[in-house]
Amino acid sequence: MEKIRLLIPPSDTARDSERWYEFAIYLSKRSGLSVSPIISATTEEYQDQIPSADLVYCAPEQIPKLIRDHRFSPLMQPTGVFEEVAIVSGPGANQHNLQGIDGEILGGIKGSFANRLGLTTLTQRQIHPAAMEYKDNWLQLLKAVQQGDLPYALLSKSFIDQLSALSLTSVNLLARSNLQKAFPLLMYAPPLKSQTAELRQILQAMIDEPKAQPILEKLKNQGWQKPSEPSIITMVKLLRGK
């Protein structure tokens, strides 16, 4: 049985990594492959694992590099899942509104789509932070806000959607985008090309498979669909600020 390594980013395992094991088991049974999820704890670990991965679930900002540097190709897109920005404040903020960010320190993740979209949103409203303070991952950024080390931050919507209300204690949601132009992708490495048709068929059929419904619910998507080339081009242009 051929072994397939499925790499998952730390931003998607903040609360429940078990769901990806269930997804891997389902995919293994349907395809006859041995799919093993690789759960990375940090961004650095995730990046280091890419060369040895066969399938990669990735955030929008990671897609251009996967295509350019590692020759990965889009396999499927989770239906109804889009990356957006959530602009938040914490105990260290003097004002719990967007205007309060003007002239204050703002936290973010450098290079992320949420960071770019958040800064664009603020600029359009003539709101200019005094400086950006970047963290290595979303969990670090969230904790910095909760502990009062950062008054405001630009968080990933997909990250906070995984968290319980208790995990978001002392965090105030100031604004949330609804652009619906950027989305994560499940991508495949070149050696897996001959099996992509079967994998697509299995993933597309999950929405009609009763046993797959609990897995899709835990993954917080409405099924899988083949991404269109124009939608990927539009997303990449957004990432480049065009």
N, C-alpha and C positions, 0 to 999 in steps of 0.2 A: 504494500500500500504506500503510495507516494505521500511524503510528508510535506505539508504546506504551512509555512510560518505566517501568521496573521498578526501584524504589528498594530497596536492600539496606542494612541497618544495619551499622555498623562491627563490632559484636559478632559478626556472622555471617561476617565475611571475614577473621578474624584469621590464618588459616593458608592458606586456599585460596579466592580469589575467582574462580578460573577455572571452578569448578563452576557458578557462577551464569551465566556466559556460555554454557556448554553447555546449561543449562536454558532460557535465553532463545532459543537457536538451535532447540532442540526445539519449544518453544512456537510460535515463528514459523512453522516448517515445517508444523505441524499446523493452525494457525489461519488462516494467510494474512496475519497481522499482522506488523509489523516490531517485535519486542520488543527493547529495548535496556536492559541492566542499568546502573543508576547506582550505582557503588560509592562510598560515603562513607567518608572517613578518620576523621572525628570525629563526635561526637554533634551538635555545632553545625551541621556541614555537612549531616548527615542531616536535621535539623529544617528547615533552610533550603530543602532540596530538596522537601519534602513538597507544597507548593502546586502544583508543576509536575509531580508524579508521577501516573501513571495506575494503577499497581499498587504496593503497598507491602508488603514483608515486615517484620513488626514483632514486637517482644517484647511480652509481656503488659501491662507497665506503659504502653506507648504506645497501646494500643487505645482506652481511653476518650477521650483527646484527639483521636485520628483521627476517631472517630465524632462527638464533640461539636463540635470546631472546624473540621474539614475535610470533614465529611459523607461520610466513607468508610464502606463496608459490608463485612462479612466475605464473602470469596469461598470460600476453602478453608483447611482445617487440615491440617498435616502429620501423618500417622498415626504414632502411637507416639512423638511428640516432646513432651516436657514440660519446662517450666522448673522447675528445682530450685536449691537452694543447696548450695554446697560450702564448708564451713568449713575454712580452712587455716591453717597456721603456717609460719614461715620461720626463717632463721638468727637473727633477732633475738628469737625467743621463748625464755623461760626454761624453759617446760614445753611439751611437744608433746602436749597434751591439752586438752579443752574447759575444764576447770577453770582452766587457766592463763590463760584470757581474762579471768577475774574481776579487775577492778581495773586492767586493761591497756588500751592504745589498740587499737582495732579499726578496720580499714579497710573501706570499702564504696563503693557507688555510690548516691548519694542518689536516692530515688524508685524504685529498681529492686525488682522482685518478690523477687529473691534477698536483698536487704537486709532487706526486711520479714519474710520468712520466717525468715531467719537470726536476727534479733533476737527474734522470737517464740519460736523454738526455745530460744535461750539463756535467755530470761526464764522459760520453763517449767521450766528446770533450775536456777533461782535463780543464774544467772551474769550478772553485770552489768559490762560494760566501763566503764573510767573515762571514756572519751570516744570519739566516732566521728571518724575522719579520712576525708574523702571525696576520691575522685579523679574525673577527668573521664571515664575509660573503663576497660574491663576490663584492657586491656593495661598501662596505667599502674599500675593497682592490683596486678597480678601482679608487675610489675617492682619495685614498692616493697617487696613481701614478699620477693622473691628477693634484693634488695640489702640487706635488713636494716633498711630505713627504717620498715617496719611489722612488728610481731611476728605479728599475726593479721589475717585478712581474710575477708570474705564474698564469694565468687566465684560467678558464674553457671555452672551445670552445662553449659549449652549452649556456653558459651565455652570451658571447659577441655576439653570433649569434642572440640573441633577440634584441640587441640594434641597434639604428639608427646610421648613420655616425656622426650625431651631438652629440650623447651621448658619442662617442669615441674621441671627440676632444682632441688634444694634446697627444694621445696615439699612439705609434709607434709599429707596429707588427714586431718583429724580427724573429720569427720562429713559425711554427705551425705543430704539429704532424699529421700523417695520419695512425695511427696504426690499427684502426678499429677492436679492440679486446674487448673494454669495452663499455657498453651501459646501458641506464636506463631501468628500468622494471616497469610495472604495476603489483603490487602484491596484493594478497588477504589474508584476515584473515581466520582462520579455520571455523567460523560459515557460511562463504559464499561458502563453498566447493560444496554444492549441486547445486549451480547456475552457476558454472564456465563454464560448457559446453555451456550453452546458451549465456553467456557473451562473450565467445571466438568466437562463431559463429557470433554474432552481430558485434564485433570489426573487424573480418576478412572480413566481407561483406562491411565494410565502403568504401573500395577502389573502389567498383563497384556501389556505391550509389551516384547519382548526388548531392543530398542534403547534403551529408557528405563531399564532396570535399572541400568546403570552410573551414570547420572545420579542416580537415587534413592539409590544407595549412597553417592555422594559427598556428597549433601545430608543423609545420615544419617537418612532417614525411610523409612517402609514404604509410601509412597504418599500420596495426598491424599484427604480426605473433607470433606464439607460439615459445618461445625460446627453443633451444635444450639444453639438459643437458650438453653435452661436452663444448658448448660455455660458459655456466655459470661457469663451473669448471675452464676453461682456464682463464676467467676474474678474478675469486677469487684468483687464483694462482698469477696473475699479481699484484693484490692488496696486496698480502702477500710478493711480491718481489721474487717470484720463477720463 
